[in-house]
Structures are given as structure tokens and as C-alpha cells.
């Protein structure tokens, strides 16, 4: 079987300023300073294009990476029942952990009522577009949209779920071909190695992308945008931290490793997400790193892409906190039944709006319109600071999906514990992705 990537050989320590995550961190700090001190420069279209361009570079390789990883992983499995088993286990895990995220957000929102006493006049026009998209998004449409009109169209658009569906079907087809499909399987593996090489080249531009994205954000909204809403931002950050440390930490401890060591292992990806506000920007690298961590290749190929639509822990926390915050700010008391409705609606809405630009805000609109339509205009209250919470949503989402892949691999009995502990004790430098294949 051909592995997707192998560990890079041990080497002398790099000069600190040549390490990718250090470069990204410096770029984020410089970007924040430029946005604060020279907002007219930071909001220039060319500065904004630096961040947008980097995200587009990453997104252009997501579809081929998902197709090659999933199709190859399934094709190499001798037992078709395993794919279904992994899929069911992943979905069970997603729903349980997502429920914890929703409940935690609801509890924190009720305990720390930061929305009380905030007098902000809502502007319905500012959020009309998001409300319109939320109304147009239905659960049945979501499931129908998983089926692409054409395979080429799905790949061209980079629709994760559509590509995932075709990759699963294609992988089963290759598996059924047996030895006759060996040459095609090898070709797909080679394409995957080549695409990982492209990713290694793109990642050299990560500091530039992080600088552009951070500078534009601070320059456009300004430090004063936090204002009276700093309480909501702080509460959301604290709740997300509690979820990662406690909920994900307990899951990690059950498997047998430390959540803090895992976070240190994926620090490069987290910093890239922090700079770009997009968890998709680190998806290919996360998948490659999880395989090097000792996770099963088929599990990574199925769990991580699916998790980007079904395991949005950060988005779930945001929706419950933001809904309660808006209700408190507008002086609307939500009954226990309405708060329980938030859990059910948010669980479905987070799936229905996956892959849509501004998905977190759109799912909030869908949730508010069902729980209490009078709350919808209040979305304008959090509209201006949504950008500052999107980073933590993305950070929580990517961490949750990484833990999910490790847990499902462990649940399947295919987690290499020796490799896991070796990697976590000596975190790999993701600036070097070895795309050379080995045979085993």
C-alpha cells in the first residue's frame, strides 16, 4: 500500500526566523499594527487581496486532495463494510460532541448574561442579505445538494460534500475491480503526492496571506469596534477554550494523549487559520499531519472532510451564545422550551449552511427566525464584531475535527499509539512535507 506522506528525517534545528509558524505569528502581529496605525493603507484592495489570494490558493487544491485521499483510502480497503462502519462512528461522534458544544454555549450564555443593559439600535437592513440566504436554506435542499449535477462541476466548484460523495462511490468501484484497478489506484496515489508538493510550495506564502488578512480586518473595523461588545467576545473566547480544554481534553485523555500536546503539534495550522479566519486554509495540511501522527489513512480521508460540514463545534457555541446575547440585549426573555429549540434548530442549521460564505452568521439567522422572529433584526448588534469571533470559530472547528479523526482511528483500533506519542513529544515541522512515497 502506498502511504500519502512519510515523516521527514531528523535534522539540525532551524534558525528561528525560518520556521513557518514563527513567520506567520510575526506576520499577524505586523498586520494588526499596520491595520491599527494606518487603516487607509490596510483597507487597500491590494492588501485585502493578499489574504484572499492565499485562501484561494489553498482552496484550489482541497477538491483534488479530498478526492484522491478518500478514493485511494477506500480502494485499498478489502472490506467494504469498514467504510460504512467508519462513517457511522464518525456521525455518532459528531452529533454527541456537537451537542456538548451547544449545551455548553447555552449554559454559559445564561450564567454570564453579557447582553443585559447593552443599548444598541438594531439595523435590519444590515443583515437582510444573510436573513434571505437563511430563509432560502432548507434541510431537504442541503441533502439534495450533496448530489452534484456533474462530477466535473463539483470538482470545479470545490464543493466538499459533492466531491466526497463521488470519491466514496469511485473508491468502492475501484475496490470492486480488485487487481484490475491496481494501476489506477497507483496513479491516484501519485497525483496525491504531487498535490501535496503543490501545498508545500503554497505554504511558503502563508505569512503574506496572514499579514494581508489581519491588516485588512483591523484596518476596516478598528480596535474600537470591540466597544460595549467586548463582553460577548470574551465570553465566546472563554467558552470555546473551556470546550477545547475540558470536552476535547477528556476525549483526548480517553484515547491516551494530552490535548495541549496535540494543540502544539498542529500549531502551524492553527496560526494559519488565525491569520486567514478560514479553517479550510489548513485542511490539506491537517489531513497530512494526522496521517503522520499515526491515524488511519481511510479514517482521516472520511472523517476530516465530513467533519467540515457535520462537526462545527465552534459554530455551534457561537450560535447559542449569540442567540442568547441578542435576546438579552433586546430585552426578550426566552422560555426553556425556546432555549431547547435553539439546540435542535442550531444542530440542523449548522449542517444546512455548510460551505456557504458567512455560514456562521447565516446559521444564526436561521436559528433566530425559528426560535423567535422578533430577534432577527437584532443580528445587527453582533454584525460588526462577527469577524472577531470567526477566528475562534475556525480554530475550535479545526481542533475538533483533528481530535475526531484521532478518536475514530482509536475506536477502529487503527491508531498507532507509538507513532502518536513520538510525534506529540517531538512535534513535526510542517514546513517540510515529504511527498516521496514508500512501499509497505
C-alpha positions in Angstrom: 0.0 0.0 0.0 1.3 3.5 -0.8 1.3 5.9 2.0 0.2 9.5 1.5 3.3 11.0 3.1 6.2 10.0 5.2 8.0 11.6 8.1 10.8 13.9 7.3 14.2 12.7 8.6 15.6 14.3 11.7 17.7 17.4 11.0 19.5 20.2 12.7 17.4 22.8 14.4 16.3 25.6 12.1 17.0 29.3 12.5 14.0 30.6 14.4 13.0 33.1 11.8 12.9 30.4 9.1 10.2 28.4 11.0 6.8 28.7 9.3 4.7 29.3 12.4 7.1 31.9 13.7 6.8 33.7 10.4 3.0 33.5 10.4 2.9 34.8 14.0 5.2 37.8 13.2 3.0 38.5 10.1 -0.1 38.5 12.2 1.4 41.0 14.7 2.7 43.3 11.9 -0.7 43.1 10.1 -2.5 44.1 13.3 -0.1 47.1 13.8 -0.5 48.2 10.2 -4.3 47.9 10.4 -4.4 49.9 13.6 -1.9 52.7 12.7 -2.5 53.0 9.0 -6.1 51.9 8.3 -6.2 53.7 4.9 -3.3 51.5 3.8 -4.6 48.3 5.4 -8.0 48.6 3.7 -6.5 48.9 0.3 -7.8 46.3 -2.2 -4.3 45.0 -2.8 -3.7 44.4 0.9 -7.0 42.6 1.2 -6.1 40.6 -1.9 -3.0 39.1 -0.1 -5.3 37.3 2.4 -8.0 36.4 -0.1 -5.4 35.2 -2.6 -3.8 32.8 -0.1 -7.1 31.3 0.8 -7.9 30.8 -2.9 -4.6 29.1 -3.4 -5.4 26.6 -0.7 -9.0 26.1 -1.8 -7.9 25.2 -5.3 -6.2 22.0 -4.0 -8.8 20.9 -1.5 -11.1 19.1 -4.0 -8.3 17.0 -5.6 -6.8 16.2 -2.2 -10.2 15.0 -0.8 -10.9 13.0 -3.9 -7.5 11.3 -4.0 -7.3 10.7 -0.3 -10.9 9.2 0.1 -10.9 7.3 -3.2 -7.4 5.8 -2.6 -8.2 5.0 1.1 -11.4 3.2 0.2 -9.9 1.4 -2.8 -7.1 -0.1 -0.6 -9.7 -1.5 1.9 -10.5 -5.1 1.4 -13.7 -4.9 3.4 -16.4 -2.6 2.1 -18.3 -2.9 5.4 -15.4 -0.9 7.1 -16.2 2.3 5.2 -19.8 2.2 6.4 -18.7 1.4 9.9 -16.3 4.3 10.0 -18.9 6.7 8.6 -21.5 5.7 11.2 -19.0 6.0 14.0 -17.9 9.5 12.8 -21.5 10.7 12.6 -22.3 9.4 16.1 -19.2 11.1 17.4 -20.1 14.4 15.6 -23.6 14.5 16.9 -22.6 13.8 20.5 -19.7 16.3 20.6 -21.8 18.9 18.8 -24.5 18.6 21.4 -22.0 19.2 24.1 -20.8 22.4 22.3 -24.4 23.6 22.0 -25.3 22.9 25.6 -22.1 24.5 26.9 -22.9 27.7 24.9 -26.4 27.7 26.3 -25.2 27.3 29.9 -22.5 30.0 29.7 -24.9 32.4 28.0 -27.4 32.0 30.9 -24.8 32.2 33.6 -22.9 35.2 32.2 -25.6 37.5 30.7 -23.3 39.9 28.9 -26.2 41.2 26.8 -28.1 42.8 29.6 -28.0 46.6 29.5 -26.5 46.9 26.1 -28.4 49.6 24.2 -27.8 49.1 20.6 -30.3 50.0 18.0 -30.6 47.1 15.5 -30.4 47.8 11.8 -32.4 45.2 9.9 -31.1 46.4 6.6 -27.5 45.5 7.5 -28.4 41.8 7.9 -31.1 41.5 5.2 -28.9 39.6 2.9 -28.0 37.0 5.5 -31.6 36.5 6.5 -32.6 36.0 2.9 -30.0 33.3 2.5 -31.1 31.6 5.7 -34.7 31.6 4.6 -33.6 30.0 1.3 -31.6 27.3 3.0 -33.7 24.2 3.8 -32.6 20.9 5.2 -34.0 19.0 2.2 -32.1 21.2 -0.1 -29.0 20.5 1.8 -29.3 16.8 1.2 -30.2 17.2 -2.4 -27.3 19.5 -3.0 -24.9 16.7 -1.8 -25.6 15.1 -5.2 -23.7 17.1 -7.9 -25.2 17.9 -11.2 -22.0 16.8 -12.8 -18.8 15.4 -11.4 -16.7 17.9 -13.2 -18.9 20.7 -11.8 -18.4 19.5 -8.2 -14.6 19.4 -8.7 -14.6 22.8 -10.4 -16.6 24.5 -7.6 -14.7 22.7 -4.9 -17.9 21.6 -3.2 -16.6 19.4 -0.3 -19.6 17.2 0.2 -20.2 16.6 -3.5 -16.6 15.7 -4.1 -16.7 13.5 -1.0 -19.8 11.6 -2.3 -18.2 10.9 -5.7 -14.9 10.0 -4.1 -16.7 7.4 -1.9 -18.5 5.9 -4.9 -15.4 5.9 -7.0 -13.4 4.3 -4.2 -15.9 1.5 -3.9 -15.8 1.0 -7.7 -12.0 0.7 -7.6 -12.2 -1.7 -4.6 -14.6 -3.9 -6.6 -12.2 -4.0 -9.6 -9.6 -5.7 -7.4 -6.3 -6.3 -9.2 -7.6 -4.7 -12.4 -7.8 -1.4 -10.6 -4.3 -1.5 -9.1 -2.8 0.7 -11.8 -5.4 3.3 -11.4 -5.0 3.2 -7.6 -1.3 3.8 -8.0 -2.0 6.7 -10.4 -4.3 8.3 -7.9 -1.7 7.9 -5.1 0.9 9.6 -7.3 -1.4 12.5 -8.1 -2.0 12.9 -4.3 1.8 13.1 -3.7 2.1 15.7 -6.4 -0.7 17.8 -4.9 0.9 17.7 -1.5 4.0 19.0 -3.2 1.9 21.9 -4.5 0.7 22.5 -0.9 4.3 22.6 0.3 5.0 25.4 -2.2 1.8 27.3 -1.4 2.5 27.2 2.3 5.6 29.4 1.8 3.2 32.2 1.1 1.3 31.7 4.4 2.9 34.7 6.2 2.0 37.0 3.4 -1.6 35.8 3.4 -1.8 36.1 7.2 -0.5 39.7 7.1 -3.0 40.8 4.5 -6.0 39.2 6.2 -5.2 40.6 9.6 -4.2 44.1 8.4 -7.4 44.5 6.5 -9.6 43.2 9.3 -8.1 45.7 11.9 -8.0 48.5 9.4 -11.6 48.1 8.4 -13.2 47.6 11.8 -10.7 49.3 14.0 -9.8 48.4 17.7 -12.7 50.5 18.9 -15.2 48.1 17.3 -15.0 45.9 20.4 -16.6 48.7 22.4 -19.6 47.5 24.5 -19.5 44.1 22.8 -16.2 43.1 24.4 -18.1 41.1 26.9 -19.6 38.8 24.2 -16.2 38.4 22.5 -14.5 37.5 25.8 -17.3 35.1 26.8 -17.2 33.4 23.4 -13.4 33.0 23.7 -13.6 31.6 27.2 -16.4 29.2 26.3 -14.5 27.9 23.3 -11.4 27.5 25.5 -13.4 25.5 28.1 -14.8 23.3 25.3 -11.4 22.6 23.9 -9.6 22.0 27.2 -12.4 20.2 29.0 -14.6 18.4 26.4 -11.9 17.7 23.8 -9.4 17.3 26.6 -11.4 14.5 28.1 -11.8 12.8 24.8 -8.0 13.1 24.2 -7.3 11.7 27.7 -9.6 8.7 26.9 -7.5 7.9 23.9 -4.3 8.4 25.9 -2.7 11.7 25.0 -2.7 15.4 26.1 -4.9 18.0 24.3 -2.1 20.5 24.9 0.5 18.4 23.2 -2.0 17.9 20.3 -2.5 21.7 20.0 1.2 22.2 20.0 1.5 19.6 17.2 -0.9 21.4 14.9 0.2 25.0 15.9 1.2 25.8 12.3 -2.3 25.0 11.1 -3.9 26.9 14.0 -1.8 30.0 13.3 -2.7 29.9 9.6 -6.4 29.6 10.5 -5.9 32.5 12.9 -4.5 34.7 10.2 -6.9 33.8 7.5 -10.1 33.2 9.5 -10.7 30.1 7.4 -10.4 26.6 8.7 -10.4 25.4 5.1 -7.0 27.0 4.6 -5.4 24.4 6.8 -7.4 21.3 5.7 -4.9 19.7 3.4 -2.0 20.1 5.9 -4.2 18.9 8.8 -5.0 15.7 6.9 -1.4 15.1 6.1 -0.3 15.7 9.7 -2.9 13.4 11.1 -1.7 10.6 8.9 1.9 11.2 10.2 0.5 11.2 13.7 -0.5 7.6 13.3 -4.1 7.9 12.3 -5.6 5.5 9.8 -5.4 6.9 6.2 -9.0 5.9 5.3 -10.3 7.3 8.6 -8.6 10.6 8.0 -9.9 10.8 4.4 -13.5 10.2 5.6 -13.7 11.9 8.9 -11.9 15.3 8.3 -13.7 16.4 5.1 -17.1 15.2 6.5 -16.3 17.0 9.8 -16.0 20.3 8.0 -19.8 20.1 7.4 -21.0 18.0 10.3 -18.7 18.8 13.2 -18.7 22.6 13.6 -18.2 22.8 17.3 -17.1 26.5 17.3 -20.1 27.5 15.1 -22.4 25.7 17.5 -21.1 27.5 20.5 -21.3 30.8 18.7 -25.0 30.3 17.7 -26.2 29.6 21.2 -24.2 32.4 22.8 -25.1 34.9 20.1 -28.8 34.0 20.2 -29.0 34.5 24.0 -26.9 37.7 23.8 -29.3 39.2 21.2 -32.3 38.2 23.2 -30.8 39.8 26.4 -29.8 42.9 24.6 -33.3 43.4 23.2 -35.0 42.5 26.5 -36.6 39.3 25.2 -36.9 36.6 27.8 -36.6 33.1 26.2 -38.6 30.3 27.8 -36.9 26.9 28.5 -38.8 25.5 25.5 -37.4 28.2 23.2 -33.9 27.6 24.5 -34.2 23.9 23.9 -35.5 24.8 20.4 -32.2 26.6 19.9 -30.3 23.3 20.4 -32.4 21.5 17.8 -32.5 24.2 15.2 -28.9 25.1 15.5 -27.9 21.4 15.1 -29.7 21.2 11.8 -28.9 24.8 10.6 -25.2 24.3 11.0 -25.4 21.4 8.5 -27.7 23.2 6.1 -25.5 26.2 5.7 -22.1 24.4 5.5 -19.9 25.6 2.7 -21.8 29.0 2.4 -19.8 32.2 2.7 -20.6 33.7 6.2 -22.0 30.3 7.3 -21.8 31.2 11.0 -23.9 34.3 10.5 -26.3 32.7 8.2 -27.0 29.8 10.6 -27.6 32.4 13.3 -30.3 34.0 11.1 -31.9 30.6 10.6 -31.9 29.9 14.3 -33.3 33.2 15.3 -36.1 33.1 12.8 -37.3 29.8 14.2 -36.8 30.5 17.9 -38.4 34.0 17.9 -38.7 36.0 14.7 -38.6 39.3 16.7 -34.9 38.6 17.4 -33.9 38.6 13.7 -33.3 42.3 13.4 -31.1 42.1 16.5 -28.5 40.3 14.4 -27.1 43.8 13.5 -25.9 44.0 17.1 -23.3 41.4 16.6 -22.8 42.0 12.9 -19.8 44.4 13.3 -17.8 42.0 15.6 -18.6 38.8 13.8 -15.2 38.9 12.1 -13.5 38.9 15.5 -15.3 35.8 16.5 -14.9 33.9 13.2 -11.3 33.2 14.0 -12.1 31.4 17.2 -15.0 29.5 15.5 -12.5 28.4 12.9 -9.8 27.5 15.5 -12.3 25.4 17.5 -13.7 23.7 14.4 -10.3 22.6 13.1 -9.2 21.4 16.6 -12.4 19.5 17.0 -12.0 17.8 13.6 -8.4 16.8 14.4 -9.5 15.2 17.6 -12.4 13.5 15.8 -10.0 11.8 13.4 -7.7 10.6 16.2 -10.7 9.3 18.2 -12.4 7.4 15.4 -9.0 5.9 14.4 -8.7 4.7 18.0 -12.3 3.5 18.0 -11.5 1.5 14.9 -8.4 0.0 16.6 -6.1 1.5 13.9 -4.3 4.2 15.8 -0.6 3.8 16.0 0.0 4.7 19.7 3.8 4.6 19.4 3.8 7.0 16.5 1.2 9.2 18.2 3.3 9.7 21.4 6.6 10.0 19.5 5.1 12.8 17.3 3.4 14.6 20.1 6.6 14.6 22.2 8.6 15.8 19.3 6.2 17.9 17.1 7.0 17.7 13.4 7.9 20.8 11.5 5.1 21.0 8.9 7.1 23.4 6.8 8.6 20.3 5.1 6.0 18.0 3.6 7.8 14.9 2.3 5.9 13.9 -0.8 8.0 10.8 -1.5 6.1 7.6 -1.3 7.2 4.4 0.4 6.0 0.9 0.0 5.0 -1.2 2.9 
